[in-house]
């Protein structure tokens, strides 16, 4: 596949381990989430990987970061951008496809991923 292909470039960062799970965590609950909240909700991810993936997602325009320097230590908070929110529609479509065509998949308790507990 040509490395300049749009699909190749997009999958290059979306297919990395933890990326979709981070986006799903940001999709759930409150609009802004602290780094520590994301880390606590994804027990097996290392802080280094979480930080790296968040930076990549920010560079791609899917996540935005704000710093709260009113407290010590300084807090980083993250949320989905409009582009990131739009991607959640694509992920929902993939979920619906998987539920329809993959017989071994157990049905989800929630059709809305914002209500799922990972």
Secondary structure, DSSP 8 states (H G I E B T S, - for coil): --TT-HHHHHHHHHTSTTHHHHHHHHHSSSS-EEHHHHHHHSTTS-HHHHHHHHHHHHHTTSEEEEEETTSSS-EEEEEE-HHHHHHHHHHHHHHHHHHHH-TTS---S-SSGGG---
